[in-house]
Amino acid sequence: MTKILLSYIFILGLMGCASREEPVDYLNQNLPGATPVIFAPDIVSLKGRFEHGISFTPDTRQLAFGILNPSDFSGSIFYSEKTSGKWTTPEIFKSLENKSVFLPYFTPDGESLLYAQSIADTNNLYVTDIWRVKQENGGWGVPKKMHVPINSTSREANASMTYDGSLYFSSNRNCQGIENCSTADLFYSTMEDKTYQSAKGVSELNSPNDEESVFISPNEDYILFCRYTDDNSFVDLYISYRDYHKQWTPAVALDAPINSKDWDRRPFVSIDNKFLFFTRLQIGEKGLTESDIYWTNTSKVFKPFVFHPLEDITVPLGEKFTLTLPSDYFKDIDNGNLVLDCNHDQFDWLTFDNKNMTLSGVPAYEGHFELTFTAVDEFMNRTEDSISISVTK
């Protein structure tokens, strides 16, 4: 037993040495604050070149990003890797050279690259589908188009995957049979017995506007996507969280300065949830004028959210009651130490113990009372949730 323990400690020591010798870095860039900045200027984001969409492998030793050709809207994917402690100069991804490809995304296991590819059909119209290429024997295998139900006769765009293999993607398949319809929606498909099941729309998040550029967290606990908001802010990034009942919370637009008056799209979050990458497009009277990849830390991306919703309660007049709230009432993706409070001081008969998560009192008045809970994280992000207390005879 002692030998096993010593071996385990020795392995941990080696892991510690490795991490000290080669810390995680993102192309040797200085880490950003809460205000987005252009990522890797003059390396990834070049003036006058139209970059869009970036992805890193979980070990942050490989990256891929897209380049758009505005003359014919074809695309290419560039690739870089870290070898012997140094990043290679980003170059066209050899496995997909001479193909019109877009929106690369490394799967959470780091073994595959998902991307979209456009091919002209017999009517010279472009059909866009989701493809996949796997890393094999130290190199890259043969690219393969994903089968039905992921792809369809409609247009499929970017895709993102969870640890268990569920695939989230955007498609305009809901437009089939509808004239002059091109609206994209969000879909997902689960994996069972190594086979993807029928694709379903993410009904809580789809709207009459476009939803696309989807990023699903590997744990499937939050989702980022872009939506056409209005003619003032155009396309913005939205976030939704998955609650205790496996339902998606109402989507909320990220705050400025992440969202801007330009087109903010193509989100990607580092595996440790510390950094958000996204694409910002500038569009003028003559069309696309600039497209760069930005990044920011996630201090203003993730906010407390209602994970375990409370139901309205009814209590008897003049009788003492105690209600224990779930410890996971609120959650935060990047913060486990939330400060919870409520407006109980507005009611002289009500007490809230935020340490033990109990609500108690002896109702002195008959009627309906709204109680508002507030959760605050270390970055002073706050979220409110209200329930109704009905006091009856």
C-alpha positions as CSV (number, residue, x, y, z in Angstrom):
1,M,0.0,0.0,0.0
2,T,2.9,2.3,0.9
3,K,4.5,1.7,-2.5
4,I,1.3,2.5,-4.3
5,L,0.9,5.7,-2.4
6,L,4.5,6.7,-3.1
7,S,4.1,6.0,-6.8
8,Y,0.9,8.1,-6.9
9,I,2.7,11.0,-5.2
10,F,5.6,10.6,-7.6
11,I,3.2,10.8,-10.6
12,L,1.6,13.9,-9.1
13,G,5.0,15.4,-8.7
14,L,5.8,14.8,-12.3
15,M,2.5,16.5,-13.3
16,G,3.3,19.4,-11.2
17,C,6.8,19.8,-12.7
18,A,5.3,19.6,-16.2
19,S,2.8,22.3,-15.5
20,R,5.6,24.6,-14.2
21,E,7.8,24.0,-17.2
22,E,5.1,24.7,-19.7
23,P,2.2,26.8,-18.5
24,V,-0.9,27.2,-20.5
25,D,-0.8,30.0,-22.9
26,Y,-2.8,31.4,-25.9
27,L,-0.2,32.2,-28.6
28,N,1.9,33.9,-25.9
29,Q,-0.7,36.7,-25.6
30,N,-1.2,38.8,-22.5
31,L,-4.4,37.7,-20.8
32,P,-7.3,40.0,-21.3
33,G,-9.5,41.8,-18.8
34,A,-13.3,42.2,-18.8
35,T,-13.1,44.5,-21.9
36,P,-12.7,42.6,-25.1
37,V,-9.5,43.1,-27.1
38,I,-8.4,41.8,-30.5
39,F,-6.8,38.3,-30.1
40,A,-3.3,37.9,-31.4
41,P,-3.1,41.0,-33.6
42,D,-0.7,40.5,-36.6
43,I,-0.7,36.8,-36.0
44,V,-4.3,35.6,-36.1
45,S,-6.2,38.9,-36.5
46,L,-4.7,40.7,-39.5
47,K,-5.8,44.1,-40.7
48,G,-7.9,43.7,-43.8
49,R,-8.3,40.0,-43.5
50,F,-11.6,38.5,-42.5
51,E,-11.1,36.1,-39.6
52,H,-14.1,34.4,-38.0
53,G,-14.5,31.6,-35.4
54,I,-11.7,30.2,-33.4
55,S,-11.3,27.0,-31.3
56,F,-8.6,25.5,-29.1
57,T,-8.1,21.9,-28.1
58,P,-8.7,21.3,-24.4
59,D,-4.9,21.1,-23.8
60,T,-4.5,24.5,-25.6
61,R,-1.8,23.1,-27.8
62,Q,-3.7,23.3,-31.1
63,L,-5.9,26.1,-32.5
64,A,-7.9,26.5,-35.7
65,F,-9.8,29.6,-37.0
66,G,-11.6,30.5,-40.2
67,I,-10.8,33.0,-43.0
68,L,-13.6,34.4,-45.2
69,N,-13.0,35.4,-48.8
70,P,-15.4,38.3,-49.3
71,S,-15.3,38.2,-53.1
72,D,-17.0,34.8,-53.4
73,F,-17.8,34.1,-49.7
74,S,-15.7,30.9,-49.8
75,G,-13.8,30.0,-46.7
76,S,-10.6,28.4,-45.5
77,I,-9.4,27.1,-42.1
78,F,-6.0,28.0,-40.6
79,Y,-4.2,25.9,-38.1
80,S,-1.4,26.3,-35.5
81,E,0.1,24.0,-32.9
82,K,2.5,24.2,-30.0
83,T,5.6,22.0,-30.4
84,S,8.7,22.1,-28.2
85,G,7.2,25.0,-26.3
86,K,6.7,27.2,-29.4
87,W,3.6,28.0,-31.5
88,T,3.9,27.5,-35.3
89,T,2.9,30.3,-37.6
90,P,-0.8,29.8,-38.5
91,E,-1.2,28.3,-42.0
92,I,-3.9,26.7,-44.1
93,F,-5.0,23.5,-42.5
94,K,-3.5,20.9,-45.0
95,S,-6.3,18.3,-44.5
96,L,-8.9,20.8,-45.8
97,E,-6.8,22.7,-48.4
98,N,-8.6,23.7,-51.5
99,K,-12.0,23.2,-49.9
100,S,-14.6,25.9,-48.9
101,V,-14.7,25.3,-45.2
102,F,-15.8,27.4,-42.2
103,L,-16.2,27.5,-38.4
104,P,-13.8,25.0,-37.0
105,Y,-14.5,23.5,-33.5
106,F,-12.4,21.0,-31.6
107,T,-14.4,18.4,-29.8
108,P,-14.0,18.3,-26.0
109,D,-11.9,15.2,-26.1
110,G,-9.5,17.0,-28.5
111,E,-9.6,14.1,-31.0
112,S,-11.7,15.7,-33.8
113,L,-12.3,18.9,-35.6
114,L,-15.9,19.7,-36.6
115,Y,-16.5,22.3,-39.3
116,A,-18.9,23.4,-42.0
117,Q,-18.2,22.8,-45.7
118,S,-19.9,24.3,-48.7
119,I,-20.2,22.4,-52.0
120,A,-21.9,23.6,-55.2
121,D,-24.9,21.4,-56.2
122,T,-26.1,20.8,-59.8
123,N,-27.9,24.1,-59.8
124,N,-24.7,25.9,-58.8
125,L,-26.2,26.7,-55.4
126,Y,-24.1,26.0,-52.4
127,V,-25.1,23.3,-49.9
128,T,-23.5,23.6,-46.5
129,D,-23.1,20.6,-44.2
130,I,-21.3,19.6,-41.1
131,W,-18.1,17.6,-41.5
132,R,-15.7,15.9,-39.1
133,V,-12.0,15.0,-39.3
134,K,-10.3,12.9,-36.6
135,Q,-6.7,12.9,-35.4
136,E,-5.2,9.5,-36.1
137,N,-1.6,8.1,-35.4
138,G,-0.2,11.6,-34.9
139,G,-1.8,13.0,-38.0
140,W,-5.2,13.8,-39.4
141,G,-7.5,11.2,-41.0
142,V,-9.9,11.5,-44.0
143,P,-12.6,14.1,-43.6
144,K,-16.1,12.7,-43.4
145,K,-19.5,14.3,-43.8
146,M,-21.8,13.6,-40.9
147,H,-24.9,11.6,-41.7
148,V,-28.6,12.2,-41.2
149,P,-30.0,13.4,-38.8
150,I,-27.2,15.9,-38.3
151,N,-27.2,16.9,-41.9
152,S,-30.3,17.3,-44.0
153,T,-31.4,18.7,-47.4
154,S,-31.3,22.2,-45.8
155,R,-28.3,24.3,-44.7
156,E,-26.4,23.2,-41.6
157,A,-23.8,25.5,-40.2
158,N,-21.6,25.3,-37.1
159,A,-21.6,22.5,-34.6
160,S,-20.5,22.1,-31.0
161,M,-20.3,19.0,-28.8
162,T,-20.7,17.9,-25.2
163,Y,-18.6,15.4,-23.3
164,D,-21.2,12.7,-23.8
165,G,-21.3,13.3,-27.6
166,S,-24.5,15.3,-27.9
167,L,-24.2,17.6,-30.8
168,Y,-25.7,21.1,-31.0
169,F,-25.8,22.9,-34.3
170,S,-27.7,25.5,-36.3
171,S,-29.9,24.7,-39.4
172,N,-32.7,26.2,-41.4
173,R,-34.5,22.9,-41.8
174,N,-37.5,24.5,-40.1
175,C,-37.9,26.5,-43.3
176,Q,-38.7,23.4,-45.5
177,G,-41.9,24.1,-47.4
178,I,-42.0,27.7,-46.4
179,E,-41.5,30.2,-49.3
180,N,-38.8,32.8,-48.9
181,C,-37.7,31.5,-45.5
182,S,-34.0,31.2,-44.5
183,T,-34.2,31.6,-40.8
184,A,-31.8,29.5,-38.8
185,D,-32.6,27.8,-35.5
186,L,-30.8,25.8,-32.9
187,F,-31.0,22.0,-32.9
188,Y,-29.4,19.1,-30.9
189,S,-29.0,15.4,-31.3
190,T,-28.0,12.9,-28.5
191,M,-25.8,9.9,-29.0
192,E,-27.1,6.4,-28.2
193,D,-25.2,3.2,-29.0
194,K,-22.8,5.3,-31.1
195,T,-25.6,6.6,-33.3
196,Y,-27.1,10.0,-33.4
197,Q,-30.8,10.2,-32.6
198,S,-33.4,12.4,-34.4
199,A,-32.5,16.1,-34.2
200,K,-34.8,18.3,-32.0
201,G,-35.1,22.0,-32.0
202,V,-34.0,23.8,-28.8
203,S,-37.6,25.1,-28.4
204,E,-36.9,27.3,-25.3
205,L,-34.3,29.4,-27.3
206,N,-35.5,29.4,-30.9
207,S,-37.4,32.6,-32.0
208,P,-38.7,34.2,-35.2
209,N,-35.1,35.7,-35.6
210,D,-32.0,33.8,-36.6
211,E,-30.2,31.8,-33.9
212,E,-26.8,30.4,-34.9
213,S,-23.1,30.3,-34.0
214,V,-23.9,27.9,-31.2
215,F,-21.4,26.9,-28.5
216,I,-22.5,24.3,-26.0
217,S,-20.4,23.8,-22.8
218,P,-18.9,20.3,-22.6
219,N,-20.9,19.7,-19.4
220,E,-24.1,21.0,-21.2
221,D,-24.7,23.4,-18.3
222,Y,-24.8,26.6,-20.5
223,I,-25.1,27.5,-24.1
224,L,-23.9,30.6,-26.1
225,F,-25.2,31.6,-29.5
226,C,-25.9,34.7,-31.6
227,R,-29.2,36.1,-32.5
228,Y,-30.3,39.0,-34.7
229,T,-31.5,41.5,-32.1
230,D,-32.6,44.7,-34.0
231,D,-31.4,47.2,-36.5
232,N,-29.4,49.1,-33.8
233,S,-27.2,46.4,-32.3
234,F,-27.7,43.9,-35.2
235,V,-26.3,40.5,-34.1
236,D,-25.5,39.9,-30.5
237,L,-24.3,37.1,-28.3
238,Y,-26.8,35.4,-25.9
239,I,-26.4,33.0,-23.0
240,S,-28.8,30.5,-21.4
241,Y,-28.2,28.1,-18.5
242,R,-29.6,24.6,-17.9
243,D,-31.5,24.3,-14.7
244,Y,-32.4,21.6,-12.2
245,H,-35.3,20.4,-14.4
246,K,-33.0,20.2,-17.6
247,Q,-34.8,23.2,-19.0
248,W,-33.0,26.1,-20.6
249,T,-33.4,29.5,-18.9
250,P,-34.6,32.4,-21.0
251,A,-31.8,33.6,-23.2
252,V,-30.2,36.9,-22.1
253,A,-27.9,39.1,-24.2
254,L,-24.4,39.6,-22.9
255,D,-23.7,43.1,-21.6
256,A,-21.6,45.7,-23.3
257,P,-18.8,46.0,-24.1
258,I,-18.9,42.3,-25.2
259,N,-21.9,43.0,-27.3
260,S,-21.6,46.1,-29.5
261,K,-23.2,47.9,-32.4
262,D,-21.2,45.7,-34.7
263,W,-22.0,42.0,-35.5
264,D,-20.9,39.9,-32.5
265,R,-20.9,36.2,-33.3
266,R,-19.0,32.8,-33.2
267,P,-18.5,32.3,-29.5
268,F,-16.0,29.8,-28.0
269,V,-15.1,29.4,-24.4
270,S,-11.8,27.9,-23.1
271,I,-12.1,24.5,-21.4
272,D,-11.6,26.1,-17.9
273,N,-14.4,28.7,-18.5
274,K,-12.0,31.5,-18.0
275,F,-11.9,33.1,-21.5
276,L,-14.5,33.9,-24.2
277,F,-13.4,34.2,-27.8
278,F,-15.8,35.7,-30.4
279,T,-15.9,37.3,-33.8
280,R,-16.8,41.0,-34.4
281,L,-17.8,42.0,-37.9
282,Q,-17.9,45.5,-39.1
283,I,-20.4,46.1,-41.9
284,G,-20.6,49.3,-43.8
285,E,-22.7,50.6,-46.8
286,K,-20.6,48.5,-49.2
287,G,-20.7,45.4,-47.1
288,L,-18.1,43.7,-44.8
289,T,-15.3,46.1,-44.0
290,E,-13.5,44.2,-41.2
291,S,-13.8,40.9,-39.2
292,D,-11.5,40.1,-36.2
293,I,-11.4,37.7,-33.4
294,Y,-11.7,39.2,-29.9
295,W,-11.3,37.7,-26.5
296,T,-12.1,38.7,-22.9
297,N,-12.1,37.1,-19.5
298,T,-15.5,35.7,-18.4
299,S,-16.0,37.9,-15.3
300,K,-18.9,39.6,-17.0
301,V,-20.0,36.7,-19.1
302,F,-21.2,34.3,-16.4
303,K,-23.7,35.6,-13.8
304,P,-25.6,33.8,-11.0
305,F,-28.7,32.0,-12.4
306,V,-31.7,30.3,-10.9
307,F,-30.7,26.6,-11.1
308,H,-33.3,25.1,-8.7
309,P,-36.5,27.2,-9.1
310,L,-38.8,27.8,-6.1
311,E,-42.5,27.5,-6.3
312,D,-44.9,30.0,-4.8
313,I,-46.0,29.0,-1.3
314,T,-49.1,29.2,0.9
315,V,-48.9,29.5,4.7
316,P,-51.6,29.8,7.4
317,L,-52.2,33.1,9.1
318,G,-50.8,33.2,12.7
319,E,-49.0,29.9,12.5
320,K,-45.2,29.5,12.5
321,F,-43.7,27.9,9.4
322,T,-40.2,27.1,8.3
323,L,-39.2,26.5,4.7
324,T,-35.8,25.1,3.7
325,L,-34.6,26.4,0.4
326,P,-32.5,24.1,-1.8
327,S,-28.8,24.8,-1.4
328,D,-28.5,25.0,-5.2
329,Y,-31.2,27.6,-5.6
330,F,-28.7,29.8,-7.5
331,K,-25.6,28.7,-9.3
332,D,-22.8,30.3,-11.1
333,I,-20.6,28.7,-13.8
334,D,-17.3,30.3,-12.6
335,N,-18.1,31.1,-8.9
336,G,-19.2,28.8,-6.1
337,N,-19.3,31.5,-3.4
338,L,-22.5,33.4,-4.0
339,V,-23.9,35.8,-1.4
340,L,-27.7,35.4,-1.1
341,D,-30.1,37.8,0.4
342,C,-33.8,38.8,0.1
343,N,-36.1,41.6,1.0
344,H,-37.4,39.9,4.2
345,D,-36.8,43.0,6.2
346,Q,-39.9,44.5,4.5
347,F,-42.0,42.1,6.4
348,D,-41.7,42.2,10.2
349,W,-43.0,38.7,10.6
350,L,-40.5,37.0,8.2
351,T,-36.8,35.9,8.8
352,F,-34.3,34.6,6.2
353,D,-31.2,32.7,7.3
354,N,-28.9,32.6,4.3
355,K,-26.4,30.4,6.1
356,N,-28.8,27.6,6.7
357,M,-31.0,28.6,3.7
358,T,-34.2,28.7,5.8
359,L,-37.2,31.0,5.6
360,S,-39.4,31.2,8.7
361,G,-41.9,33.3,10.5
362,V,-45.4,33.8,11.9
363,P,-47.5,35.5,9.3
364,A,-49.3,38.5,10.9
365,Y,-51.3,39.7,7.9
366,E,-53.5,38.0,5.4
367,G,-52.7,38.6,1.7
368,H,-50.2,38.0,-1.1
369,F,-46.5,39.1,-0.6
370,E,-43.7,39.1,-3.1
371,L,-40.3,38.0,-1.8
372,T,-37.3,38.8,-4.0
373,F,-34.1,36.9,-3.6
374,T,-30.8,38.3,-4.8
375,A,-27.6,36.4,-5.6
376,V,-24.3,38.2,-6.0
377,D,-20.9,36.8,-7.2
378,E,-17.4,38.0,-6.5
379,F,-17.5,40.2,-9.6
380,M,-20.6,42.0,-8.3
381,N,-22.8,40.4,-10.9
382,R,-26.3,40.1,-9.5
383,T,-29.4,38.1,-10.3
384,E,-32.9,38.4,-8.8
385,D,-35.7,35.9,-8.5
386,S,-39.1,36.4,-6.9
387,I,-41.7,34.1,-5.4
388,S,-45.2,34.8,-4.0
389,I,-46.1,34.0,-0.4
390,S,-49.9,33.7,0.1
391,V,-51.1,34.0,3.7
392,T,-54.5,32.6,4.3
393,K,-56.8,31.9,7.2
